[in-house]
Amino acid sequence: MNWFDHSILHFLNSFAGRSWIADATLVQIADNNFLVGAVLMAMFWWAWITYGKKGSAKREILAANLGMCAVAVDLARVLALALPYRERPIRSPLLHFNYPFTADPESLIHWSSFPSDHAVLDFCIATGLWMVSRRLGILAISYALLTNAPRIYAGTHFPTDVIAGAALGAAMAPLCDTTIIRGAAALEFLDRYPALLFALLYAWTFEIAEMFNSLRTSPCWAQRR
């Protein structure tokens, strides 16, 4: 384990087990998809209503970003499967991790921790929002930082897992502003069927709000040691 990960984890873990309320709150933030994905999707819908006027470039960027989120998460899973397996901090015998209250050491068992899927998705969304509104983007990126940090405290990820995931997600989002990707959103076609457009947007933003949990936990994506 590198010095960077060890020093940060050791410092944060020194506070674990001192307060049930503090531990339970941080673990809840780390594990609760509503507090992360749903809030970011609320920001997305605010941006869609505010900036998503028909025919605007910002509307195309927002729509393309929804698709890019899936591509980014898929890439993260490919990396997790292709790279050497990395055990979660909470189960690493080298750390002698002090479990925070309410933390589940059996969660995400057999799933490599590098990179963080949550960070990939959160920062892809947040960077996409930054591309259409600097103020909203700063809020979304700040929120993504605040909600991913507890995953380190809870022992779900090493700091470098989150940093790598955030970098990957942030790097993928700008592709949404390319002509090819924006054109692939097919909004002109879907505008002819507004009910279908919003049904698809609802279904897809629901998947993102739950962090693609129903898809990520399918057997074909599971990491085996």
HELIX and SHEET records of a PDB file:
HELIX    1   1 TRP A    3  ASN A   13  1                                  11    
HELIX    2   2 TRP A   20  ASP A   31  1                                  12    
HELIX    3   3 ASN A   33  ASN A   33  1                                   1    
HELIX    4   4 PHE A   34  ALA A   38  3                                   5    
HELIX    5   5 VAL A   39  TYR A   51  1                                  13    
HELIX    6   6 ALA A   57  ALA A   82  1                                  26    
HELIX    7   7 PRO A   89  ARG A   91  5                                   3    
HELIX    8   8 ASP A  117  VAL A  132  1                                  16    
HELIX    9   9 ARG A  134  TYR A  153  1                                  20    
HELIX   10  10 PRO A  159  MET A  172  1                                  14    
HELIX   11  11 ALA A  173  ASP A  177  5                                   5    
HELIX   12  12 THR A  179  GLY A  183  1                                   5    
HELIX   13  13 LEU A  187  LEU A  190  1                                   4    
HELIX   14  14 PRO A  194  ALA A  209  1                                  16    
HELIX   15  15 ASN A  213  ARG A  216  1                                   4    
HELIX   16  16 PRO A  219  TRP A  221  5                                   3    
END                                                                             
